[in-house]
Amino acid sequence: MNTILYINKLKINVILIFFFSVNFTLAQSYRGLSVLSENEIWASGSKGTVVHTLNGGTSFDTLSPKGFGRKDFRDIQAFNSQSALIMSAGDSAVFLKTTNHGKSWKVVYQDNRPGIFFDVIEINPKSGVGIAMGDPLPDSLFNPSLKNSTEKHFVALYSIDFGDHWQAIPNGTWNLATDNLSSMYAASGTSLVYNKLELTVTQMEPVITMDFYFAGGGFFSGQVRQVILSFNQKNISKTFEYLSFPYQLSFPSGDGWGIYGMQLMNNQLFCAGGHWKYPNTKDSFSYIIDLTKVTYSLKNKKIESKIAFNNQIIPQNGYRSGIYMYQPTNSRKFKFIGVSVGSNGIDKIEIPQNGPSKMTTTSLLNHPYKDLKGVNSCKGIGKSIWVVGNKGLIFRINTAQLFGDF
């Protein structure tokens, strides 16, 4: 049995439960989560808070940057115990990076445009190529020649040096806001996942290749949009080319519905969704999207990728903002196991070897930790699933203890 510590400014509550290994820090709202090992994570959130643990949550270092106490750092990308990049969502958005375990933070990007709101940041830890995306801004607001335009484009930036510098990615239909995809969501920092974020040198010229999926919602439905970008950084205006493939998902009409979080694993794209205003909806709006291998042809290269061709609903017990699935090795029972999280709690997902049609979803609200609320994001590695949320919630789930013999 584990002792769980709830810490906030007013009181300390100790709760005893049987399968979670949980620790709580300051009473902030956490959404950013970067998992480096079963024992090491970085987390970020409201009130400019950044924390780090090396020992599985037994203790945390608070590494919040000075002077940014009003920022909401909704996503974080960590590279090791010393280096991490954080992203604030709106209100003059800012990216900061540390390379000395939070002793100092450097502003690497700042955006004061009205209406700016970043949702997600992803960096390939091997290549250093990264992408950041935010909600659409009107073309007419920043380009006088487009003053009569009604179009909006999602904000998009790229980096090739592990987030030290950022540049704008040219607009196109690939990031055009539509009735089916007019907003992304920053609920968990997982609304974009990638197949490739690469930098190659061809004839002494640096060529950037990106292959990713981003998701959200629109007035009429929700959408996952696959995008492939290729360009020469030295001459981006003349070399920029792209392909874009929207994949529609069924949602009720109205703003706020859509996909809030994703995880890419092998040939499956796991999507968590719903509407944040309806935490207890009994309808299911999370999906498994099946992907199949395909070769795309651009002018100067071919790209091996995966395209969506089929989907199946994941049963859920309310709005879900994040999902993490694990593929156990040599399991006779399960093809995938994992959790999805949301404001009313956590679902345990079990997908047997004979396919998703036989999957089961069990709410953990009936377990001893029934008062769990405000869970925002989840990620994992190995047999550990880390979860963060409101009121300083940070904890670790051991899959062996949660799912038993698999």
N, C-alpha and C positions, 0 to 999 in steps of 0.2 A: 504494500500500500504506500502511495506517495503523498507527501505533504505539499500542498499547493498554496502559494503565498499571493494574496491580493494586496497590492500596495497602492494607496492614493494619498492625497494630501490630508485626509481627515482620519482615516482609520486603517487598520490591517485586519483582514479576515483570513483565517486559515480554513481551507476546505480539504477534506480527505476523500480521494477517489481512487479507483482501482486500475485504470489503464493509461491514464495520461501522465506524461512527465512534463510538468508545466511550471513556468516561472512568470511572474508579473513584475513589471518595472513601474515607471511613473505613469500617472493617469492621463496618458495621451491617447490619441486615436492613431493606430498604425495601419498603413496600407502598403507601404513599400517593404519588400522582403527579398533578400538575396541569400541563398543557401549555398555555402561552399563545401560543407561536409556534414556528416550526421551531427557533429558537435559545434560547428561554427556557422553563425549567421550574422548578417547585418539587417537592421530594420529601421524604417524611417516613418515619420508621420507628422501630426499637427504640432503646433507650438515650436516648430523648428527642431524637432527631436530626432536624433540619430543614436542608435545603440548597437553594441557589438558583443558577442559572446564567443569564447573559444572552448568552453567546457560544458557544452550542452545545456546552457541556461542556468547553471549553478550560480553564476554571477554575470553581471553585465557591466560593460564600460559605457558611460554616457559620453558621446563624442559630438554633441550638437555644436554647429558653427555659431560663433558669437555674432550678434547683430542681426540674426535672422529668426528671432523668436516668434514672429507673426506668420512665418511661412508654413505651408502645408506640404511637406515633402512626400508626395504620393508614390514615388517610385525611386528605387535605388539599384545600382549595379555595382557589385563588389567584385574585385579581382583577386584579392588576398587579404591577409590580416591588416595590411597597411594602407591599401588603396581602395577607394570607393568613389562613386559618382552619384549625386543625389539630384532629383528634379522636383521643383515646386510646380504646382499645377497652374495657378493663375495669380491675379493681383500683381502684375509685373513679374512674369515668370523668370526664374533664375536656375541655372545649373551650377553646382559647386563640386569640386573634386579635392580629395585629400590623398596624399601619398605617404603620410607619416602617422597613420592611426588617429586621425582627427585632431592632432596638435595644431594644425592649421588647415584652412580651407581656402581654395582659390576659385573665384568666379570665372567660369569658362564660357558661360553664355548668359545673356540677359536680354529680355524682350519686354518692352514697355508699351507695345501696341495695345490700343483699347480692345477688349474682348479676348485677349490671348488666354488660352487655357490648354496646357499640355496634359496628355493622358498617359503616355507610356514612353519608355526609353529602353532600347535593347542594344547591347554591344556584344559582338562575337569576341570572347576572351582570348581566342587564338590569333585572329587576324587584326583585331583592334578596330574593325569597321563597325560603325553603329548607326542607328536610326532613331529619331525621336519624332513623335507625331502628336498633334493636338487638334482640337475642334476647328471646324471651318471658319474662315474669316471671309468677308465679302470682297471680291475683286475690286469693286468700285471705291472701297475705302482707301486703297493705297496706290491705285494707278489712275491718274486723271483721264487717260485715254479710254478707260473702261467705266466711266462714271454712270453710264446707262445700263451697265450689265447687272443682271440679277443673280449671276453665278457666285457660288462660294467654293473654296477649295480647302481641304484639310491642310493644316500647317505641317510641313515636313522638313526635317533637317538631317544632315549626315555628318559623320565624323570618320576619319581614317586613323586616328592616333589615340584610341582608347578614351575618347571624349575630351581631349585637351582643347580641341578647336571644332567649331560647328559651322556649317554652311547650309544655305537653303537648297532644297531639291526643286528643280523646275516643276511647275504645275502642268497638269494634263488631265485627260479624262480618268487617269488612274486614281487621282485624289479628288475628283469632283464630287461635291455633295449632291445627293439625289434624294428623292422621296423615300427610297428604300434604305439609304445610308446617309443620314444627315448629321450624325453625332457619334463620337466614340465615348467611352466611359473610363474614368480614372479611379474606379472603385477598388481595383486590386493591382494595377500596374501590369496586367496580363492581357490586354486587348490587342496585342500584336505578338506574333510568334514567327520564327523564320526558318527556312530551309538553308539559305545561304546569305552570308554577309561577308564578301570576299574582296580582296585587293590582289590583282595580278599585274605583272609588268610585261607588256607586249611591245616589242621594238622600242624599248626604253621609255615607254609611255605607261603611266599608271591607269589601269582600267578597274573600275568599281562595278561589282555585280551584286545585286540584291534580289532575293527571292523570298517573299514573306506574305503572310496573311494578316489583315487587320479587320476588325469587326466592330459592330455597334448596332445602332438602330435608326429607324426613320419613321415617318408618320404612317406608312402603310405596311411595313414589315421590318424584319431584321436582315442583316446581310453579313456574310464573310466574303471579303474581296481579296483574291490573290493578285499580287503585283510582282512583276519582274522588271527590274531596272538595270540598265547598263550605260556607263558613260566614262569618258576620259576626264579626269579631274582638271587637266590643264586646258581643256577646250570643251567644257560641258555643254555650251549652247549648240555646238555643231555635232556633238557625238551622242547626245542624250537620246535614248530610245527606250520604249517600254511596251509591255503587254499587261493587260488587265482582264481578270476573269471573275465576275461577280457570281456568288452562290447565294440564292435566296432561301430564307428560313421563315417559317410561319410564326407570326406574332399578331396580337390584337392591334387594331389601328390606334394611333396616338403616340405622342412623344413620350420617351422614357422607357419604352419596351425595347428589348434587343439583347445582344450578347455582351456580357460584362467581363468575361474572362475566358482564356483559352489555354490549352496545353497541347503541344504537338508531340506525338510519340509514334515512331515508325510510320505506318500507313493509316493512322487515325488522328483526327483532330477533335479533341474533346472540348466542348463549348458549354459554358455555364451562363444562364441568363434569367430573364424575367423582367420585373419592374421594381425599382427600389421602394416605391410608394406602397407596394402590395407584398409585404414580407411573408404573408401566410397563404398566398394563393395556392390552391390545390392543383391548378393546371401546371403542366410541365413544359418548360421552355428552355431546357438544356438538351444538347444533342451530341451524338457521335457522328462525325462526318468521315466517311471512308474516302481514302485517297488512292489514286492509281498512278503508276509511273508514266511519264510522258516526256518527250523531247521537244523543247521549244527552239525555234530558229529566229535569231536576230540577224542583223546585217553581217556582222563579222564573227559570230560565234553561235554555238549551239549550247543549250543549257538543259541538263537533266533535272527534272523536277517531279512534282506530284500534283495532280489536279483532283478536285472534289467531284464525286460522281453519285454519291448516295448518302443518306443520313437516316439515323434512327433516334427517337426520343429517349432521353434518360429520365426516368421518373424522379421527381424531386418533391420536397416537402416545403416549398416556399421559394421566394426569390433567391438566386444564387449568383454570387459575384466572383467566385474563384473555384477552380477544380484542379485536383492533382491525382493522377492515376499512376499505378506502379505495376509493372509486369513481373510477377514472381518467376524465377527460373525453376524449371523442372517441376512445376506444380501440376498435379493431376486434376485439381479442382477448378482453379481460376486461370482465365486468360489475362484479366486485369482486376486489380483491386484499388480502391482509393477513396477519396472524400470530395464532396463539394460543400462550400461554405456560404453562409449568408447571414443576414441580420437576425434571423430567428434561430440560428444554430447550425448544426453540421449533419450532413447525410453520409452514411457509409454505403459505398457502391461496390457490388460484387458482380463481376461478369464471368460466367463459367466458361469452360473450354468449348462447350457446344454453342456458344454465340451470344450476341447481345440480346436476342429475343428472349432469353431466359434470365436476364440480369435482374438483380434485386437491389432496392434502395431502402435503407433503414435509417430512420431518424434517430440521432443520439440524444434527443430530448427526453427519451424514456430511461436513459442511463442515469447514474448518480449525479452526473454533472448537468442536470436538467435546466439549470438557471443560466447556462451559457447564452449570451446574446451579443449581437454586434460583431460577428466574425466577418472580416473583410477579404483576407487573402490567404492562400495556402501554396506552399511549394515543398518539394522534398528531394531527398537523395538517399539511395540505399533503402534501408528499412525505416527511415525516420521521415515523418511529415511534420513540417513546421507550419503553424497557424498564427496569424496576428489579427488584431481587431481593436475595438473601442475600449476605453477605460483601461488602457495599458496592457491589453491582452496579448501575451506572447506565450505559446506553449508548443510542446513537441509530442507527437503521437508515435508510438512504436507500433508498426504494422503487425508484427507478430502477436503482440498483446491484444490488439484490436480485432484482428481477423482470425486468430487462433492458428490451427495447423492448416497451412495452405500449400 
